[in-house]
Amino acid sequence: MAINKKFWEKKTILITGHTGFKGSWLSIWLNMLGANLHGYALKPDTKPNMFEIAGVKKIIKSNISDIRDYNKLLAVMKKCQPQIIFHLAAQPLVRQSYKDPLETYQTNILGTANLLEAVRYVKSVRAVIVITSDKCYENKESNYAYKESDPLGGYDPYSSSKACAEIVTATYRNSFFADSNVAVASARAGNVIGGGDWAADRLVPDCIKAWIKNKIVEIRYPKAVRPWQHVLEPLAGYIILAEKLCKNGRKFARAWNFGPDEKNTKNVAFVVDNIAKLWGKKAKWKITTAKQPHEAMLLKLKCLKAKSELLWKPVWNIEKTLEKTVQWYKTYLENPKNIIDTTTGQINQYMKDSK
């Protein structure tokens, strides 16, 4: 699995959602590859957050605005003239989608439509990757790994919004970009973990925030199975896919899964137990007694297409992923000034391990 640094040197990139967890890691990686970066997103919604503590705002021309504001988005895109767009701006949480479904639908569906509509009027664009989710599938919760051709669906507002974003993406690709120089693909990643995530109602951040305060973390569904992977795994897929889109767009302009191998698809209890061992003796957890909204109990991805056609592959197993994640948070707590070195160090180690 090779990432071509020469391809990325001086490429002009727009990352929507650059202030988020995945957007920050992607910004740092692309900066290391020599890209010229522009971002469009809301302000970070947690304190602390990866964007600020890792100094991402120093390496990207940041535009703070809402993806639902079409006119502002179009103006920014016309000004920066990106060649490649990574669309990560979204409402990313299942539980938040129950609290505010309209915001979720407006951001994830209309926001995607705004981005693709604006691309029609920005002639510099050659490749667009719309980041959706593994939760876009009609999940029957059977022991089956979903492939890209399987039916879309979604029980909760978040999942259904991502299925809709996939439909919007396919519609724009077929209706407006089929005979153009713009190649549009979508990417469906598994559950990403890694240092720098502080979002509410996510497993690893919930654990870390509780254990920092020497509290017992409450877990909702310990038997729920998810395709866990380090954040660098799908980002590598996005980077490789973007290069393929630029060089041979029509062949690669479709949906792609990026997830772990079967042996690294584990239940929540396995993940929490192993993080706790890495964190130390005071790390404990229990099952919450509070009533919880519906969440899928089983989800798997099949990524054969990405492996065979993009030559992408998972690099770190679940144990290495958890080790790197805990290392990042411990570094932040002990010496936050070194966190950018830890972050770039993990990216360099990942690229070395992928060869």
Secondary structure by P-SEA (a helix, b strand, c coil): ccccccccccbbbbbcccccaaaaaaaaaaaaaccbbbbbccccccccccccccccccccccccccccaaaaaaaaaaaacccbbbcccccccaaaaaacaaaaaaaaaaaaaaaaaaaaacccccbbbbbbccccccccccccccccccbbbbccaaaaaaaaaaaaaaaaaacccccccbbbbbbbbcccccccccccccaaaaaaaaaaacbbbbbcccccccccccaaaaaaaaaaaaaaaaaccccccbbbbbbbcccccccaaaaaaaaaaaacccbbbbbbcccccccccbbbbbcccccccccccccccaaaaaaaaaaaaaaaaacccaaaaaaaaaaaaaaaaac
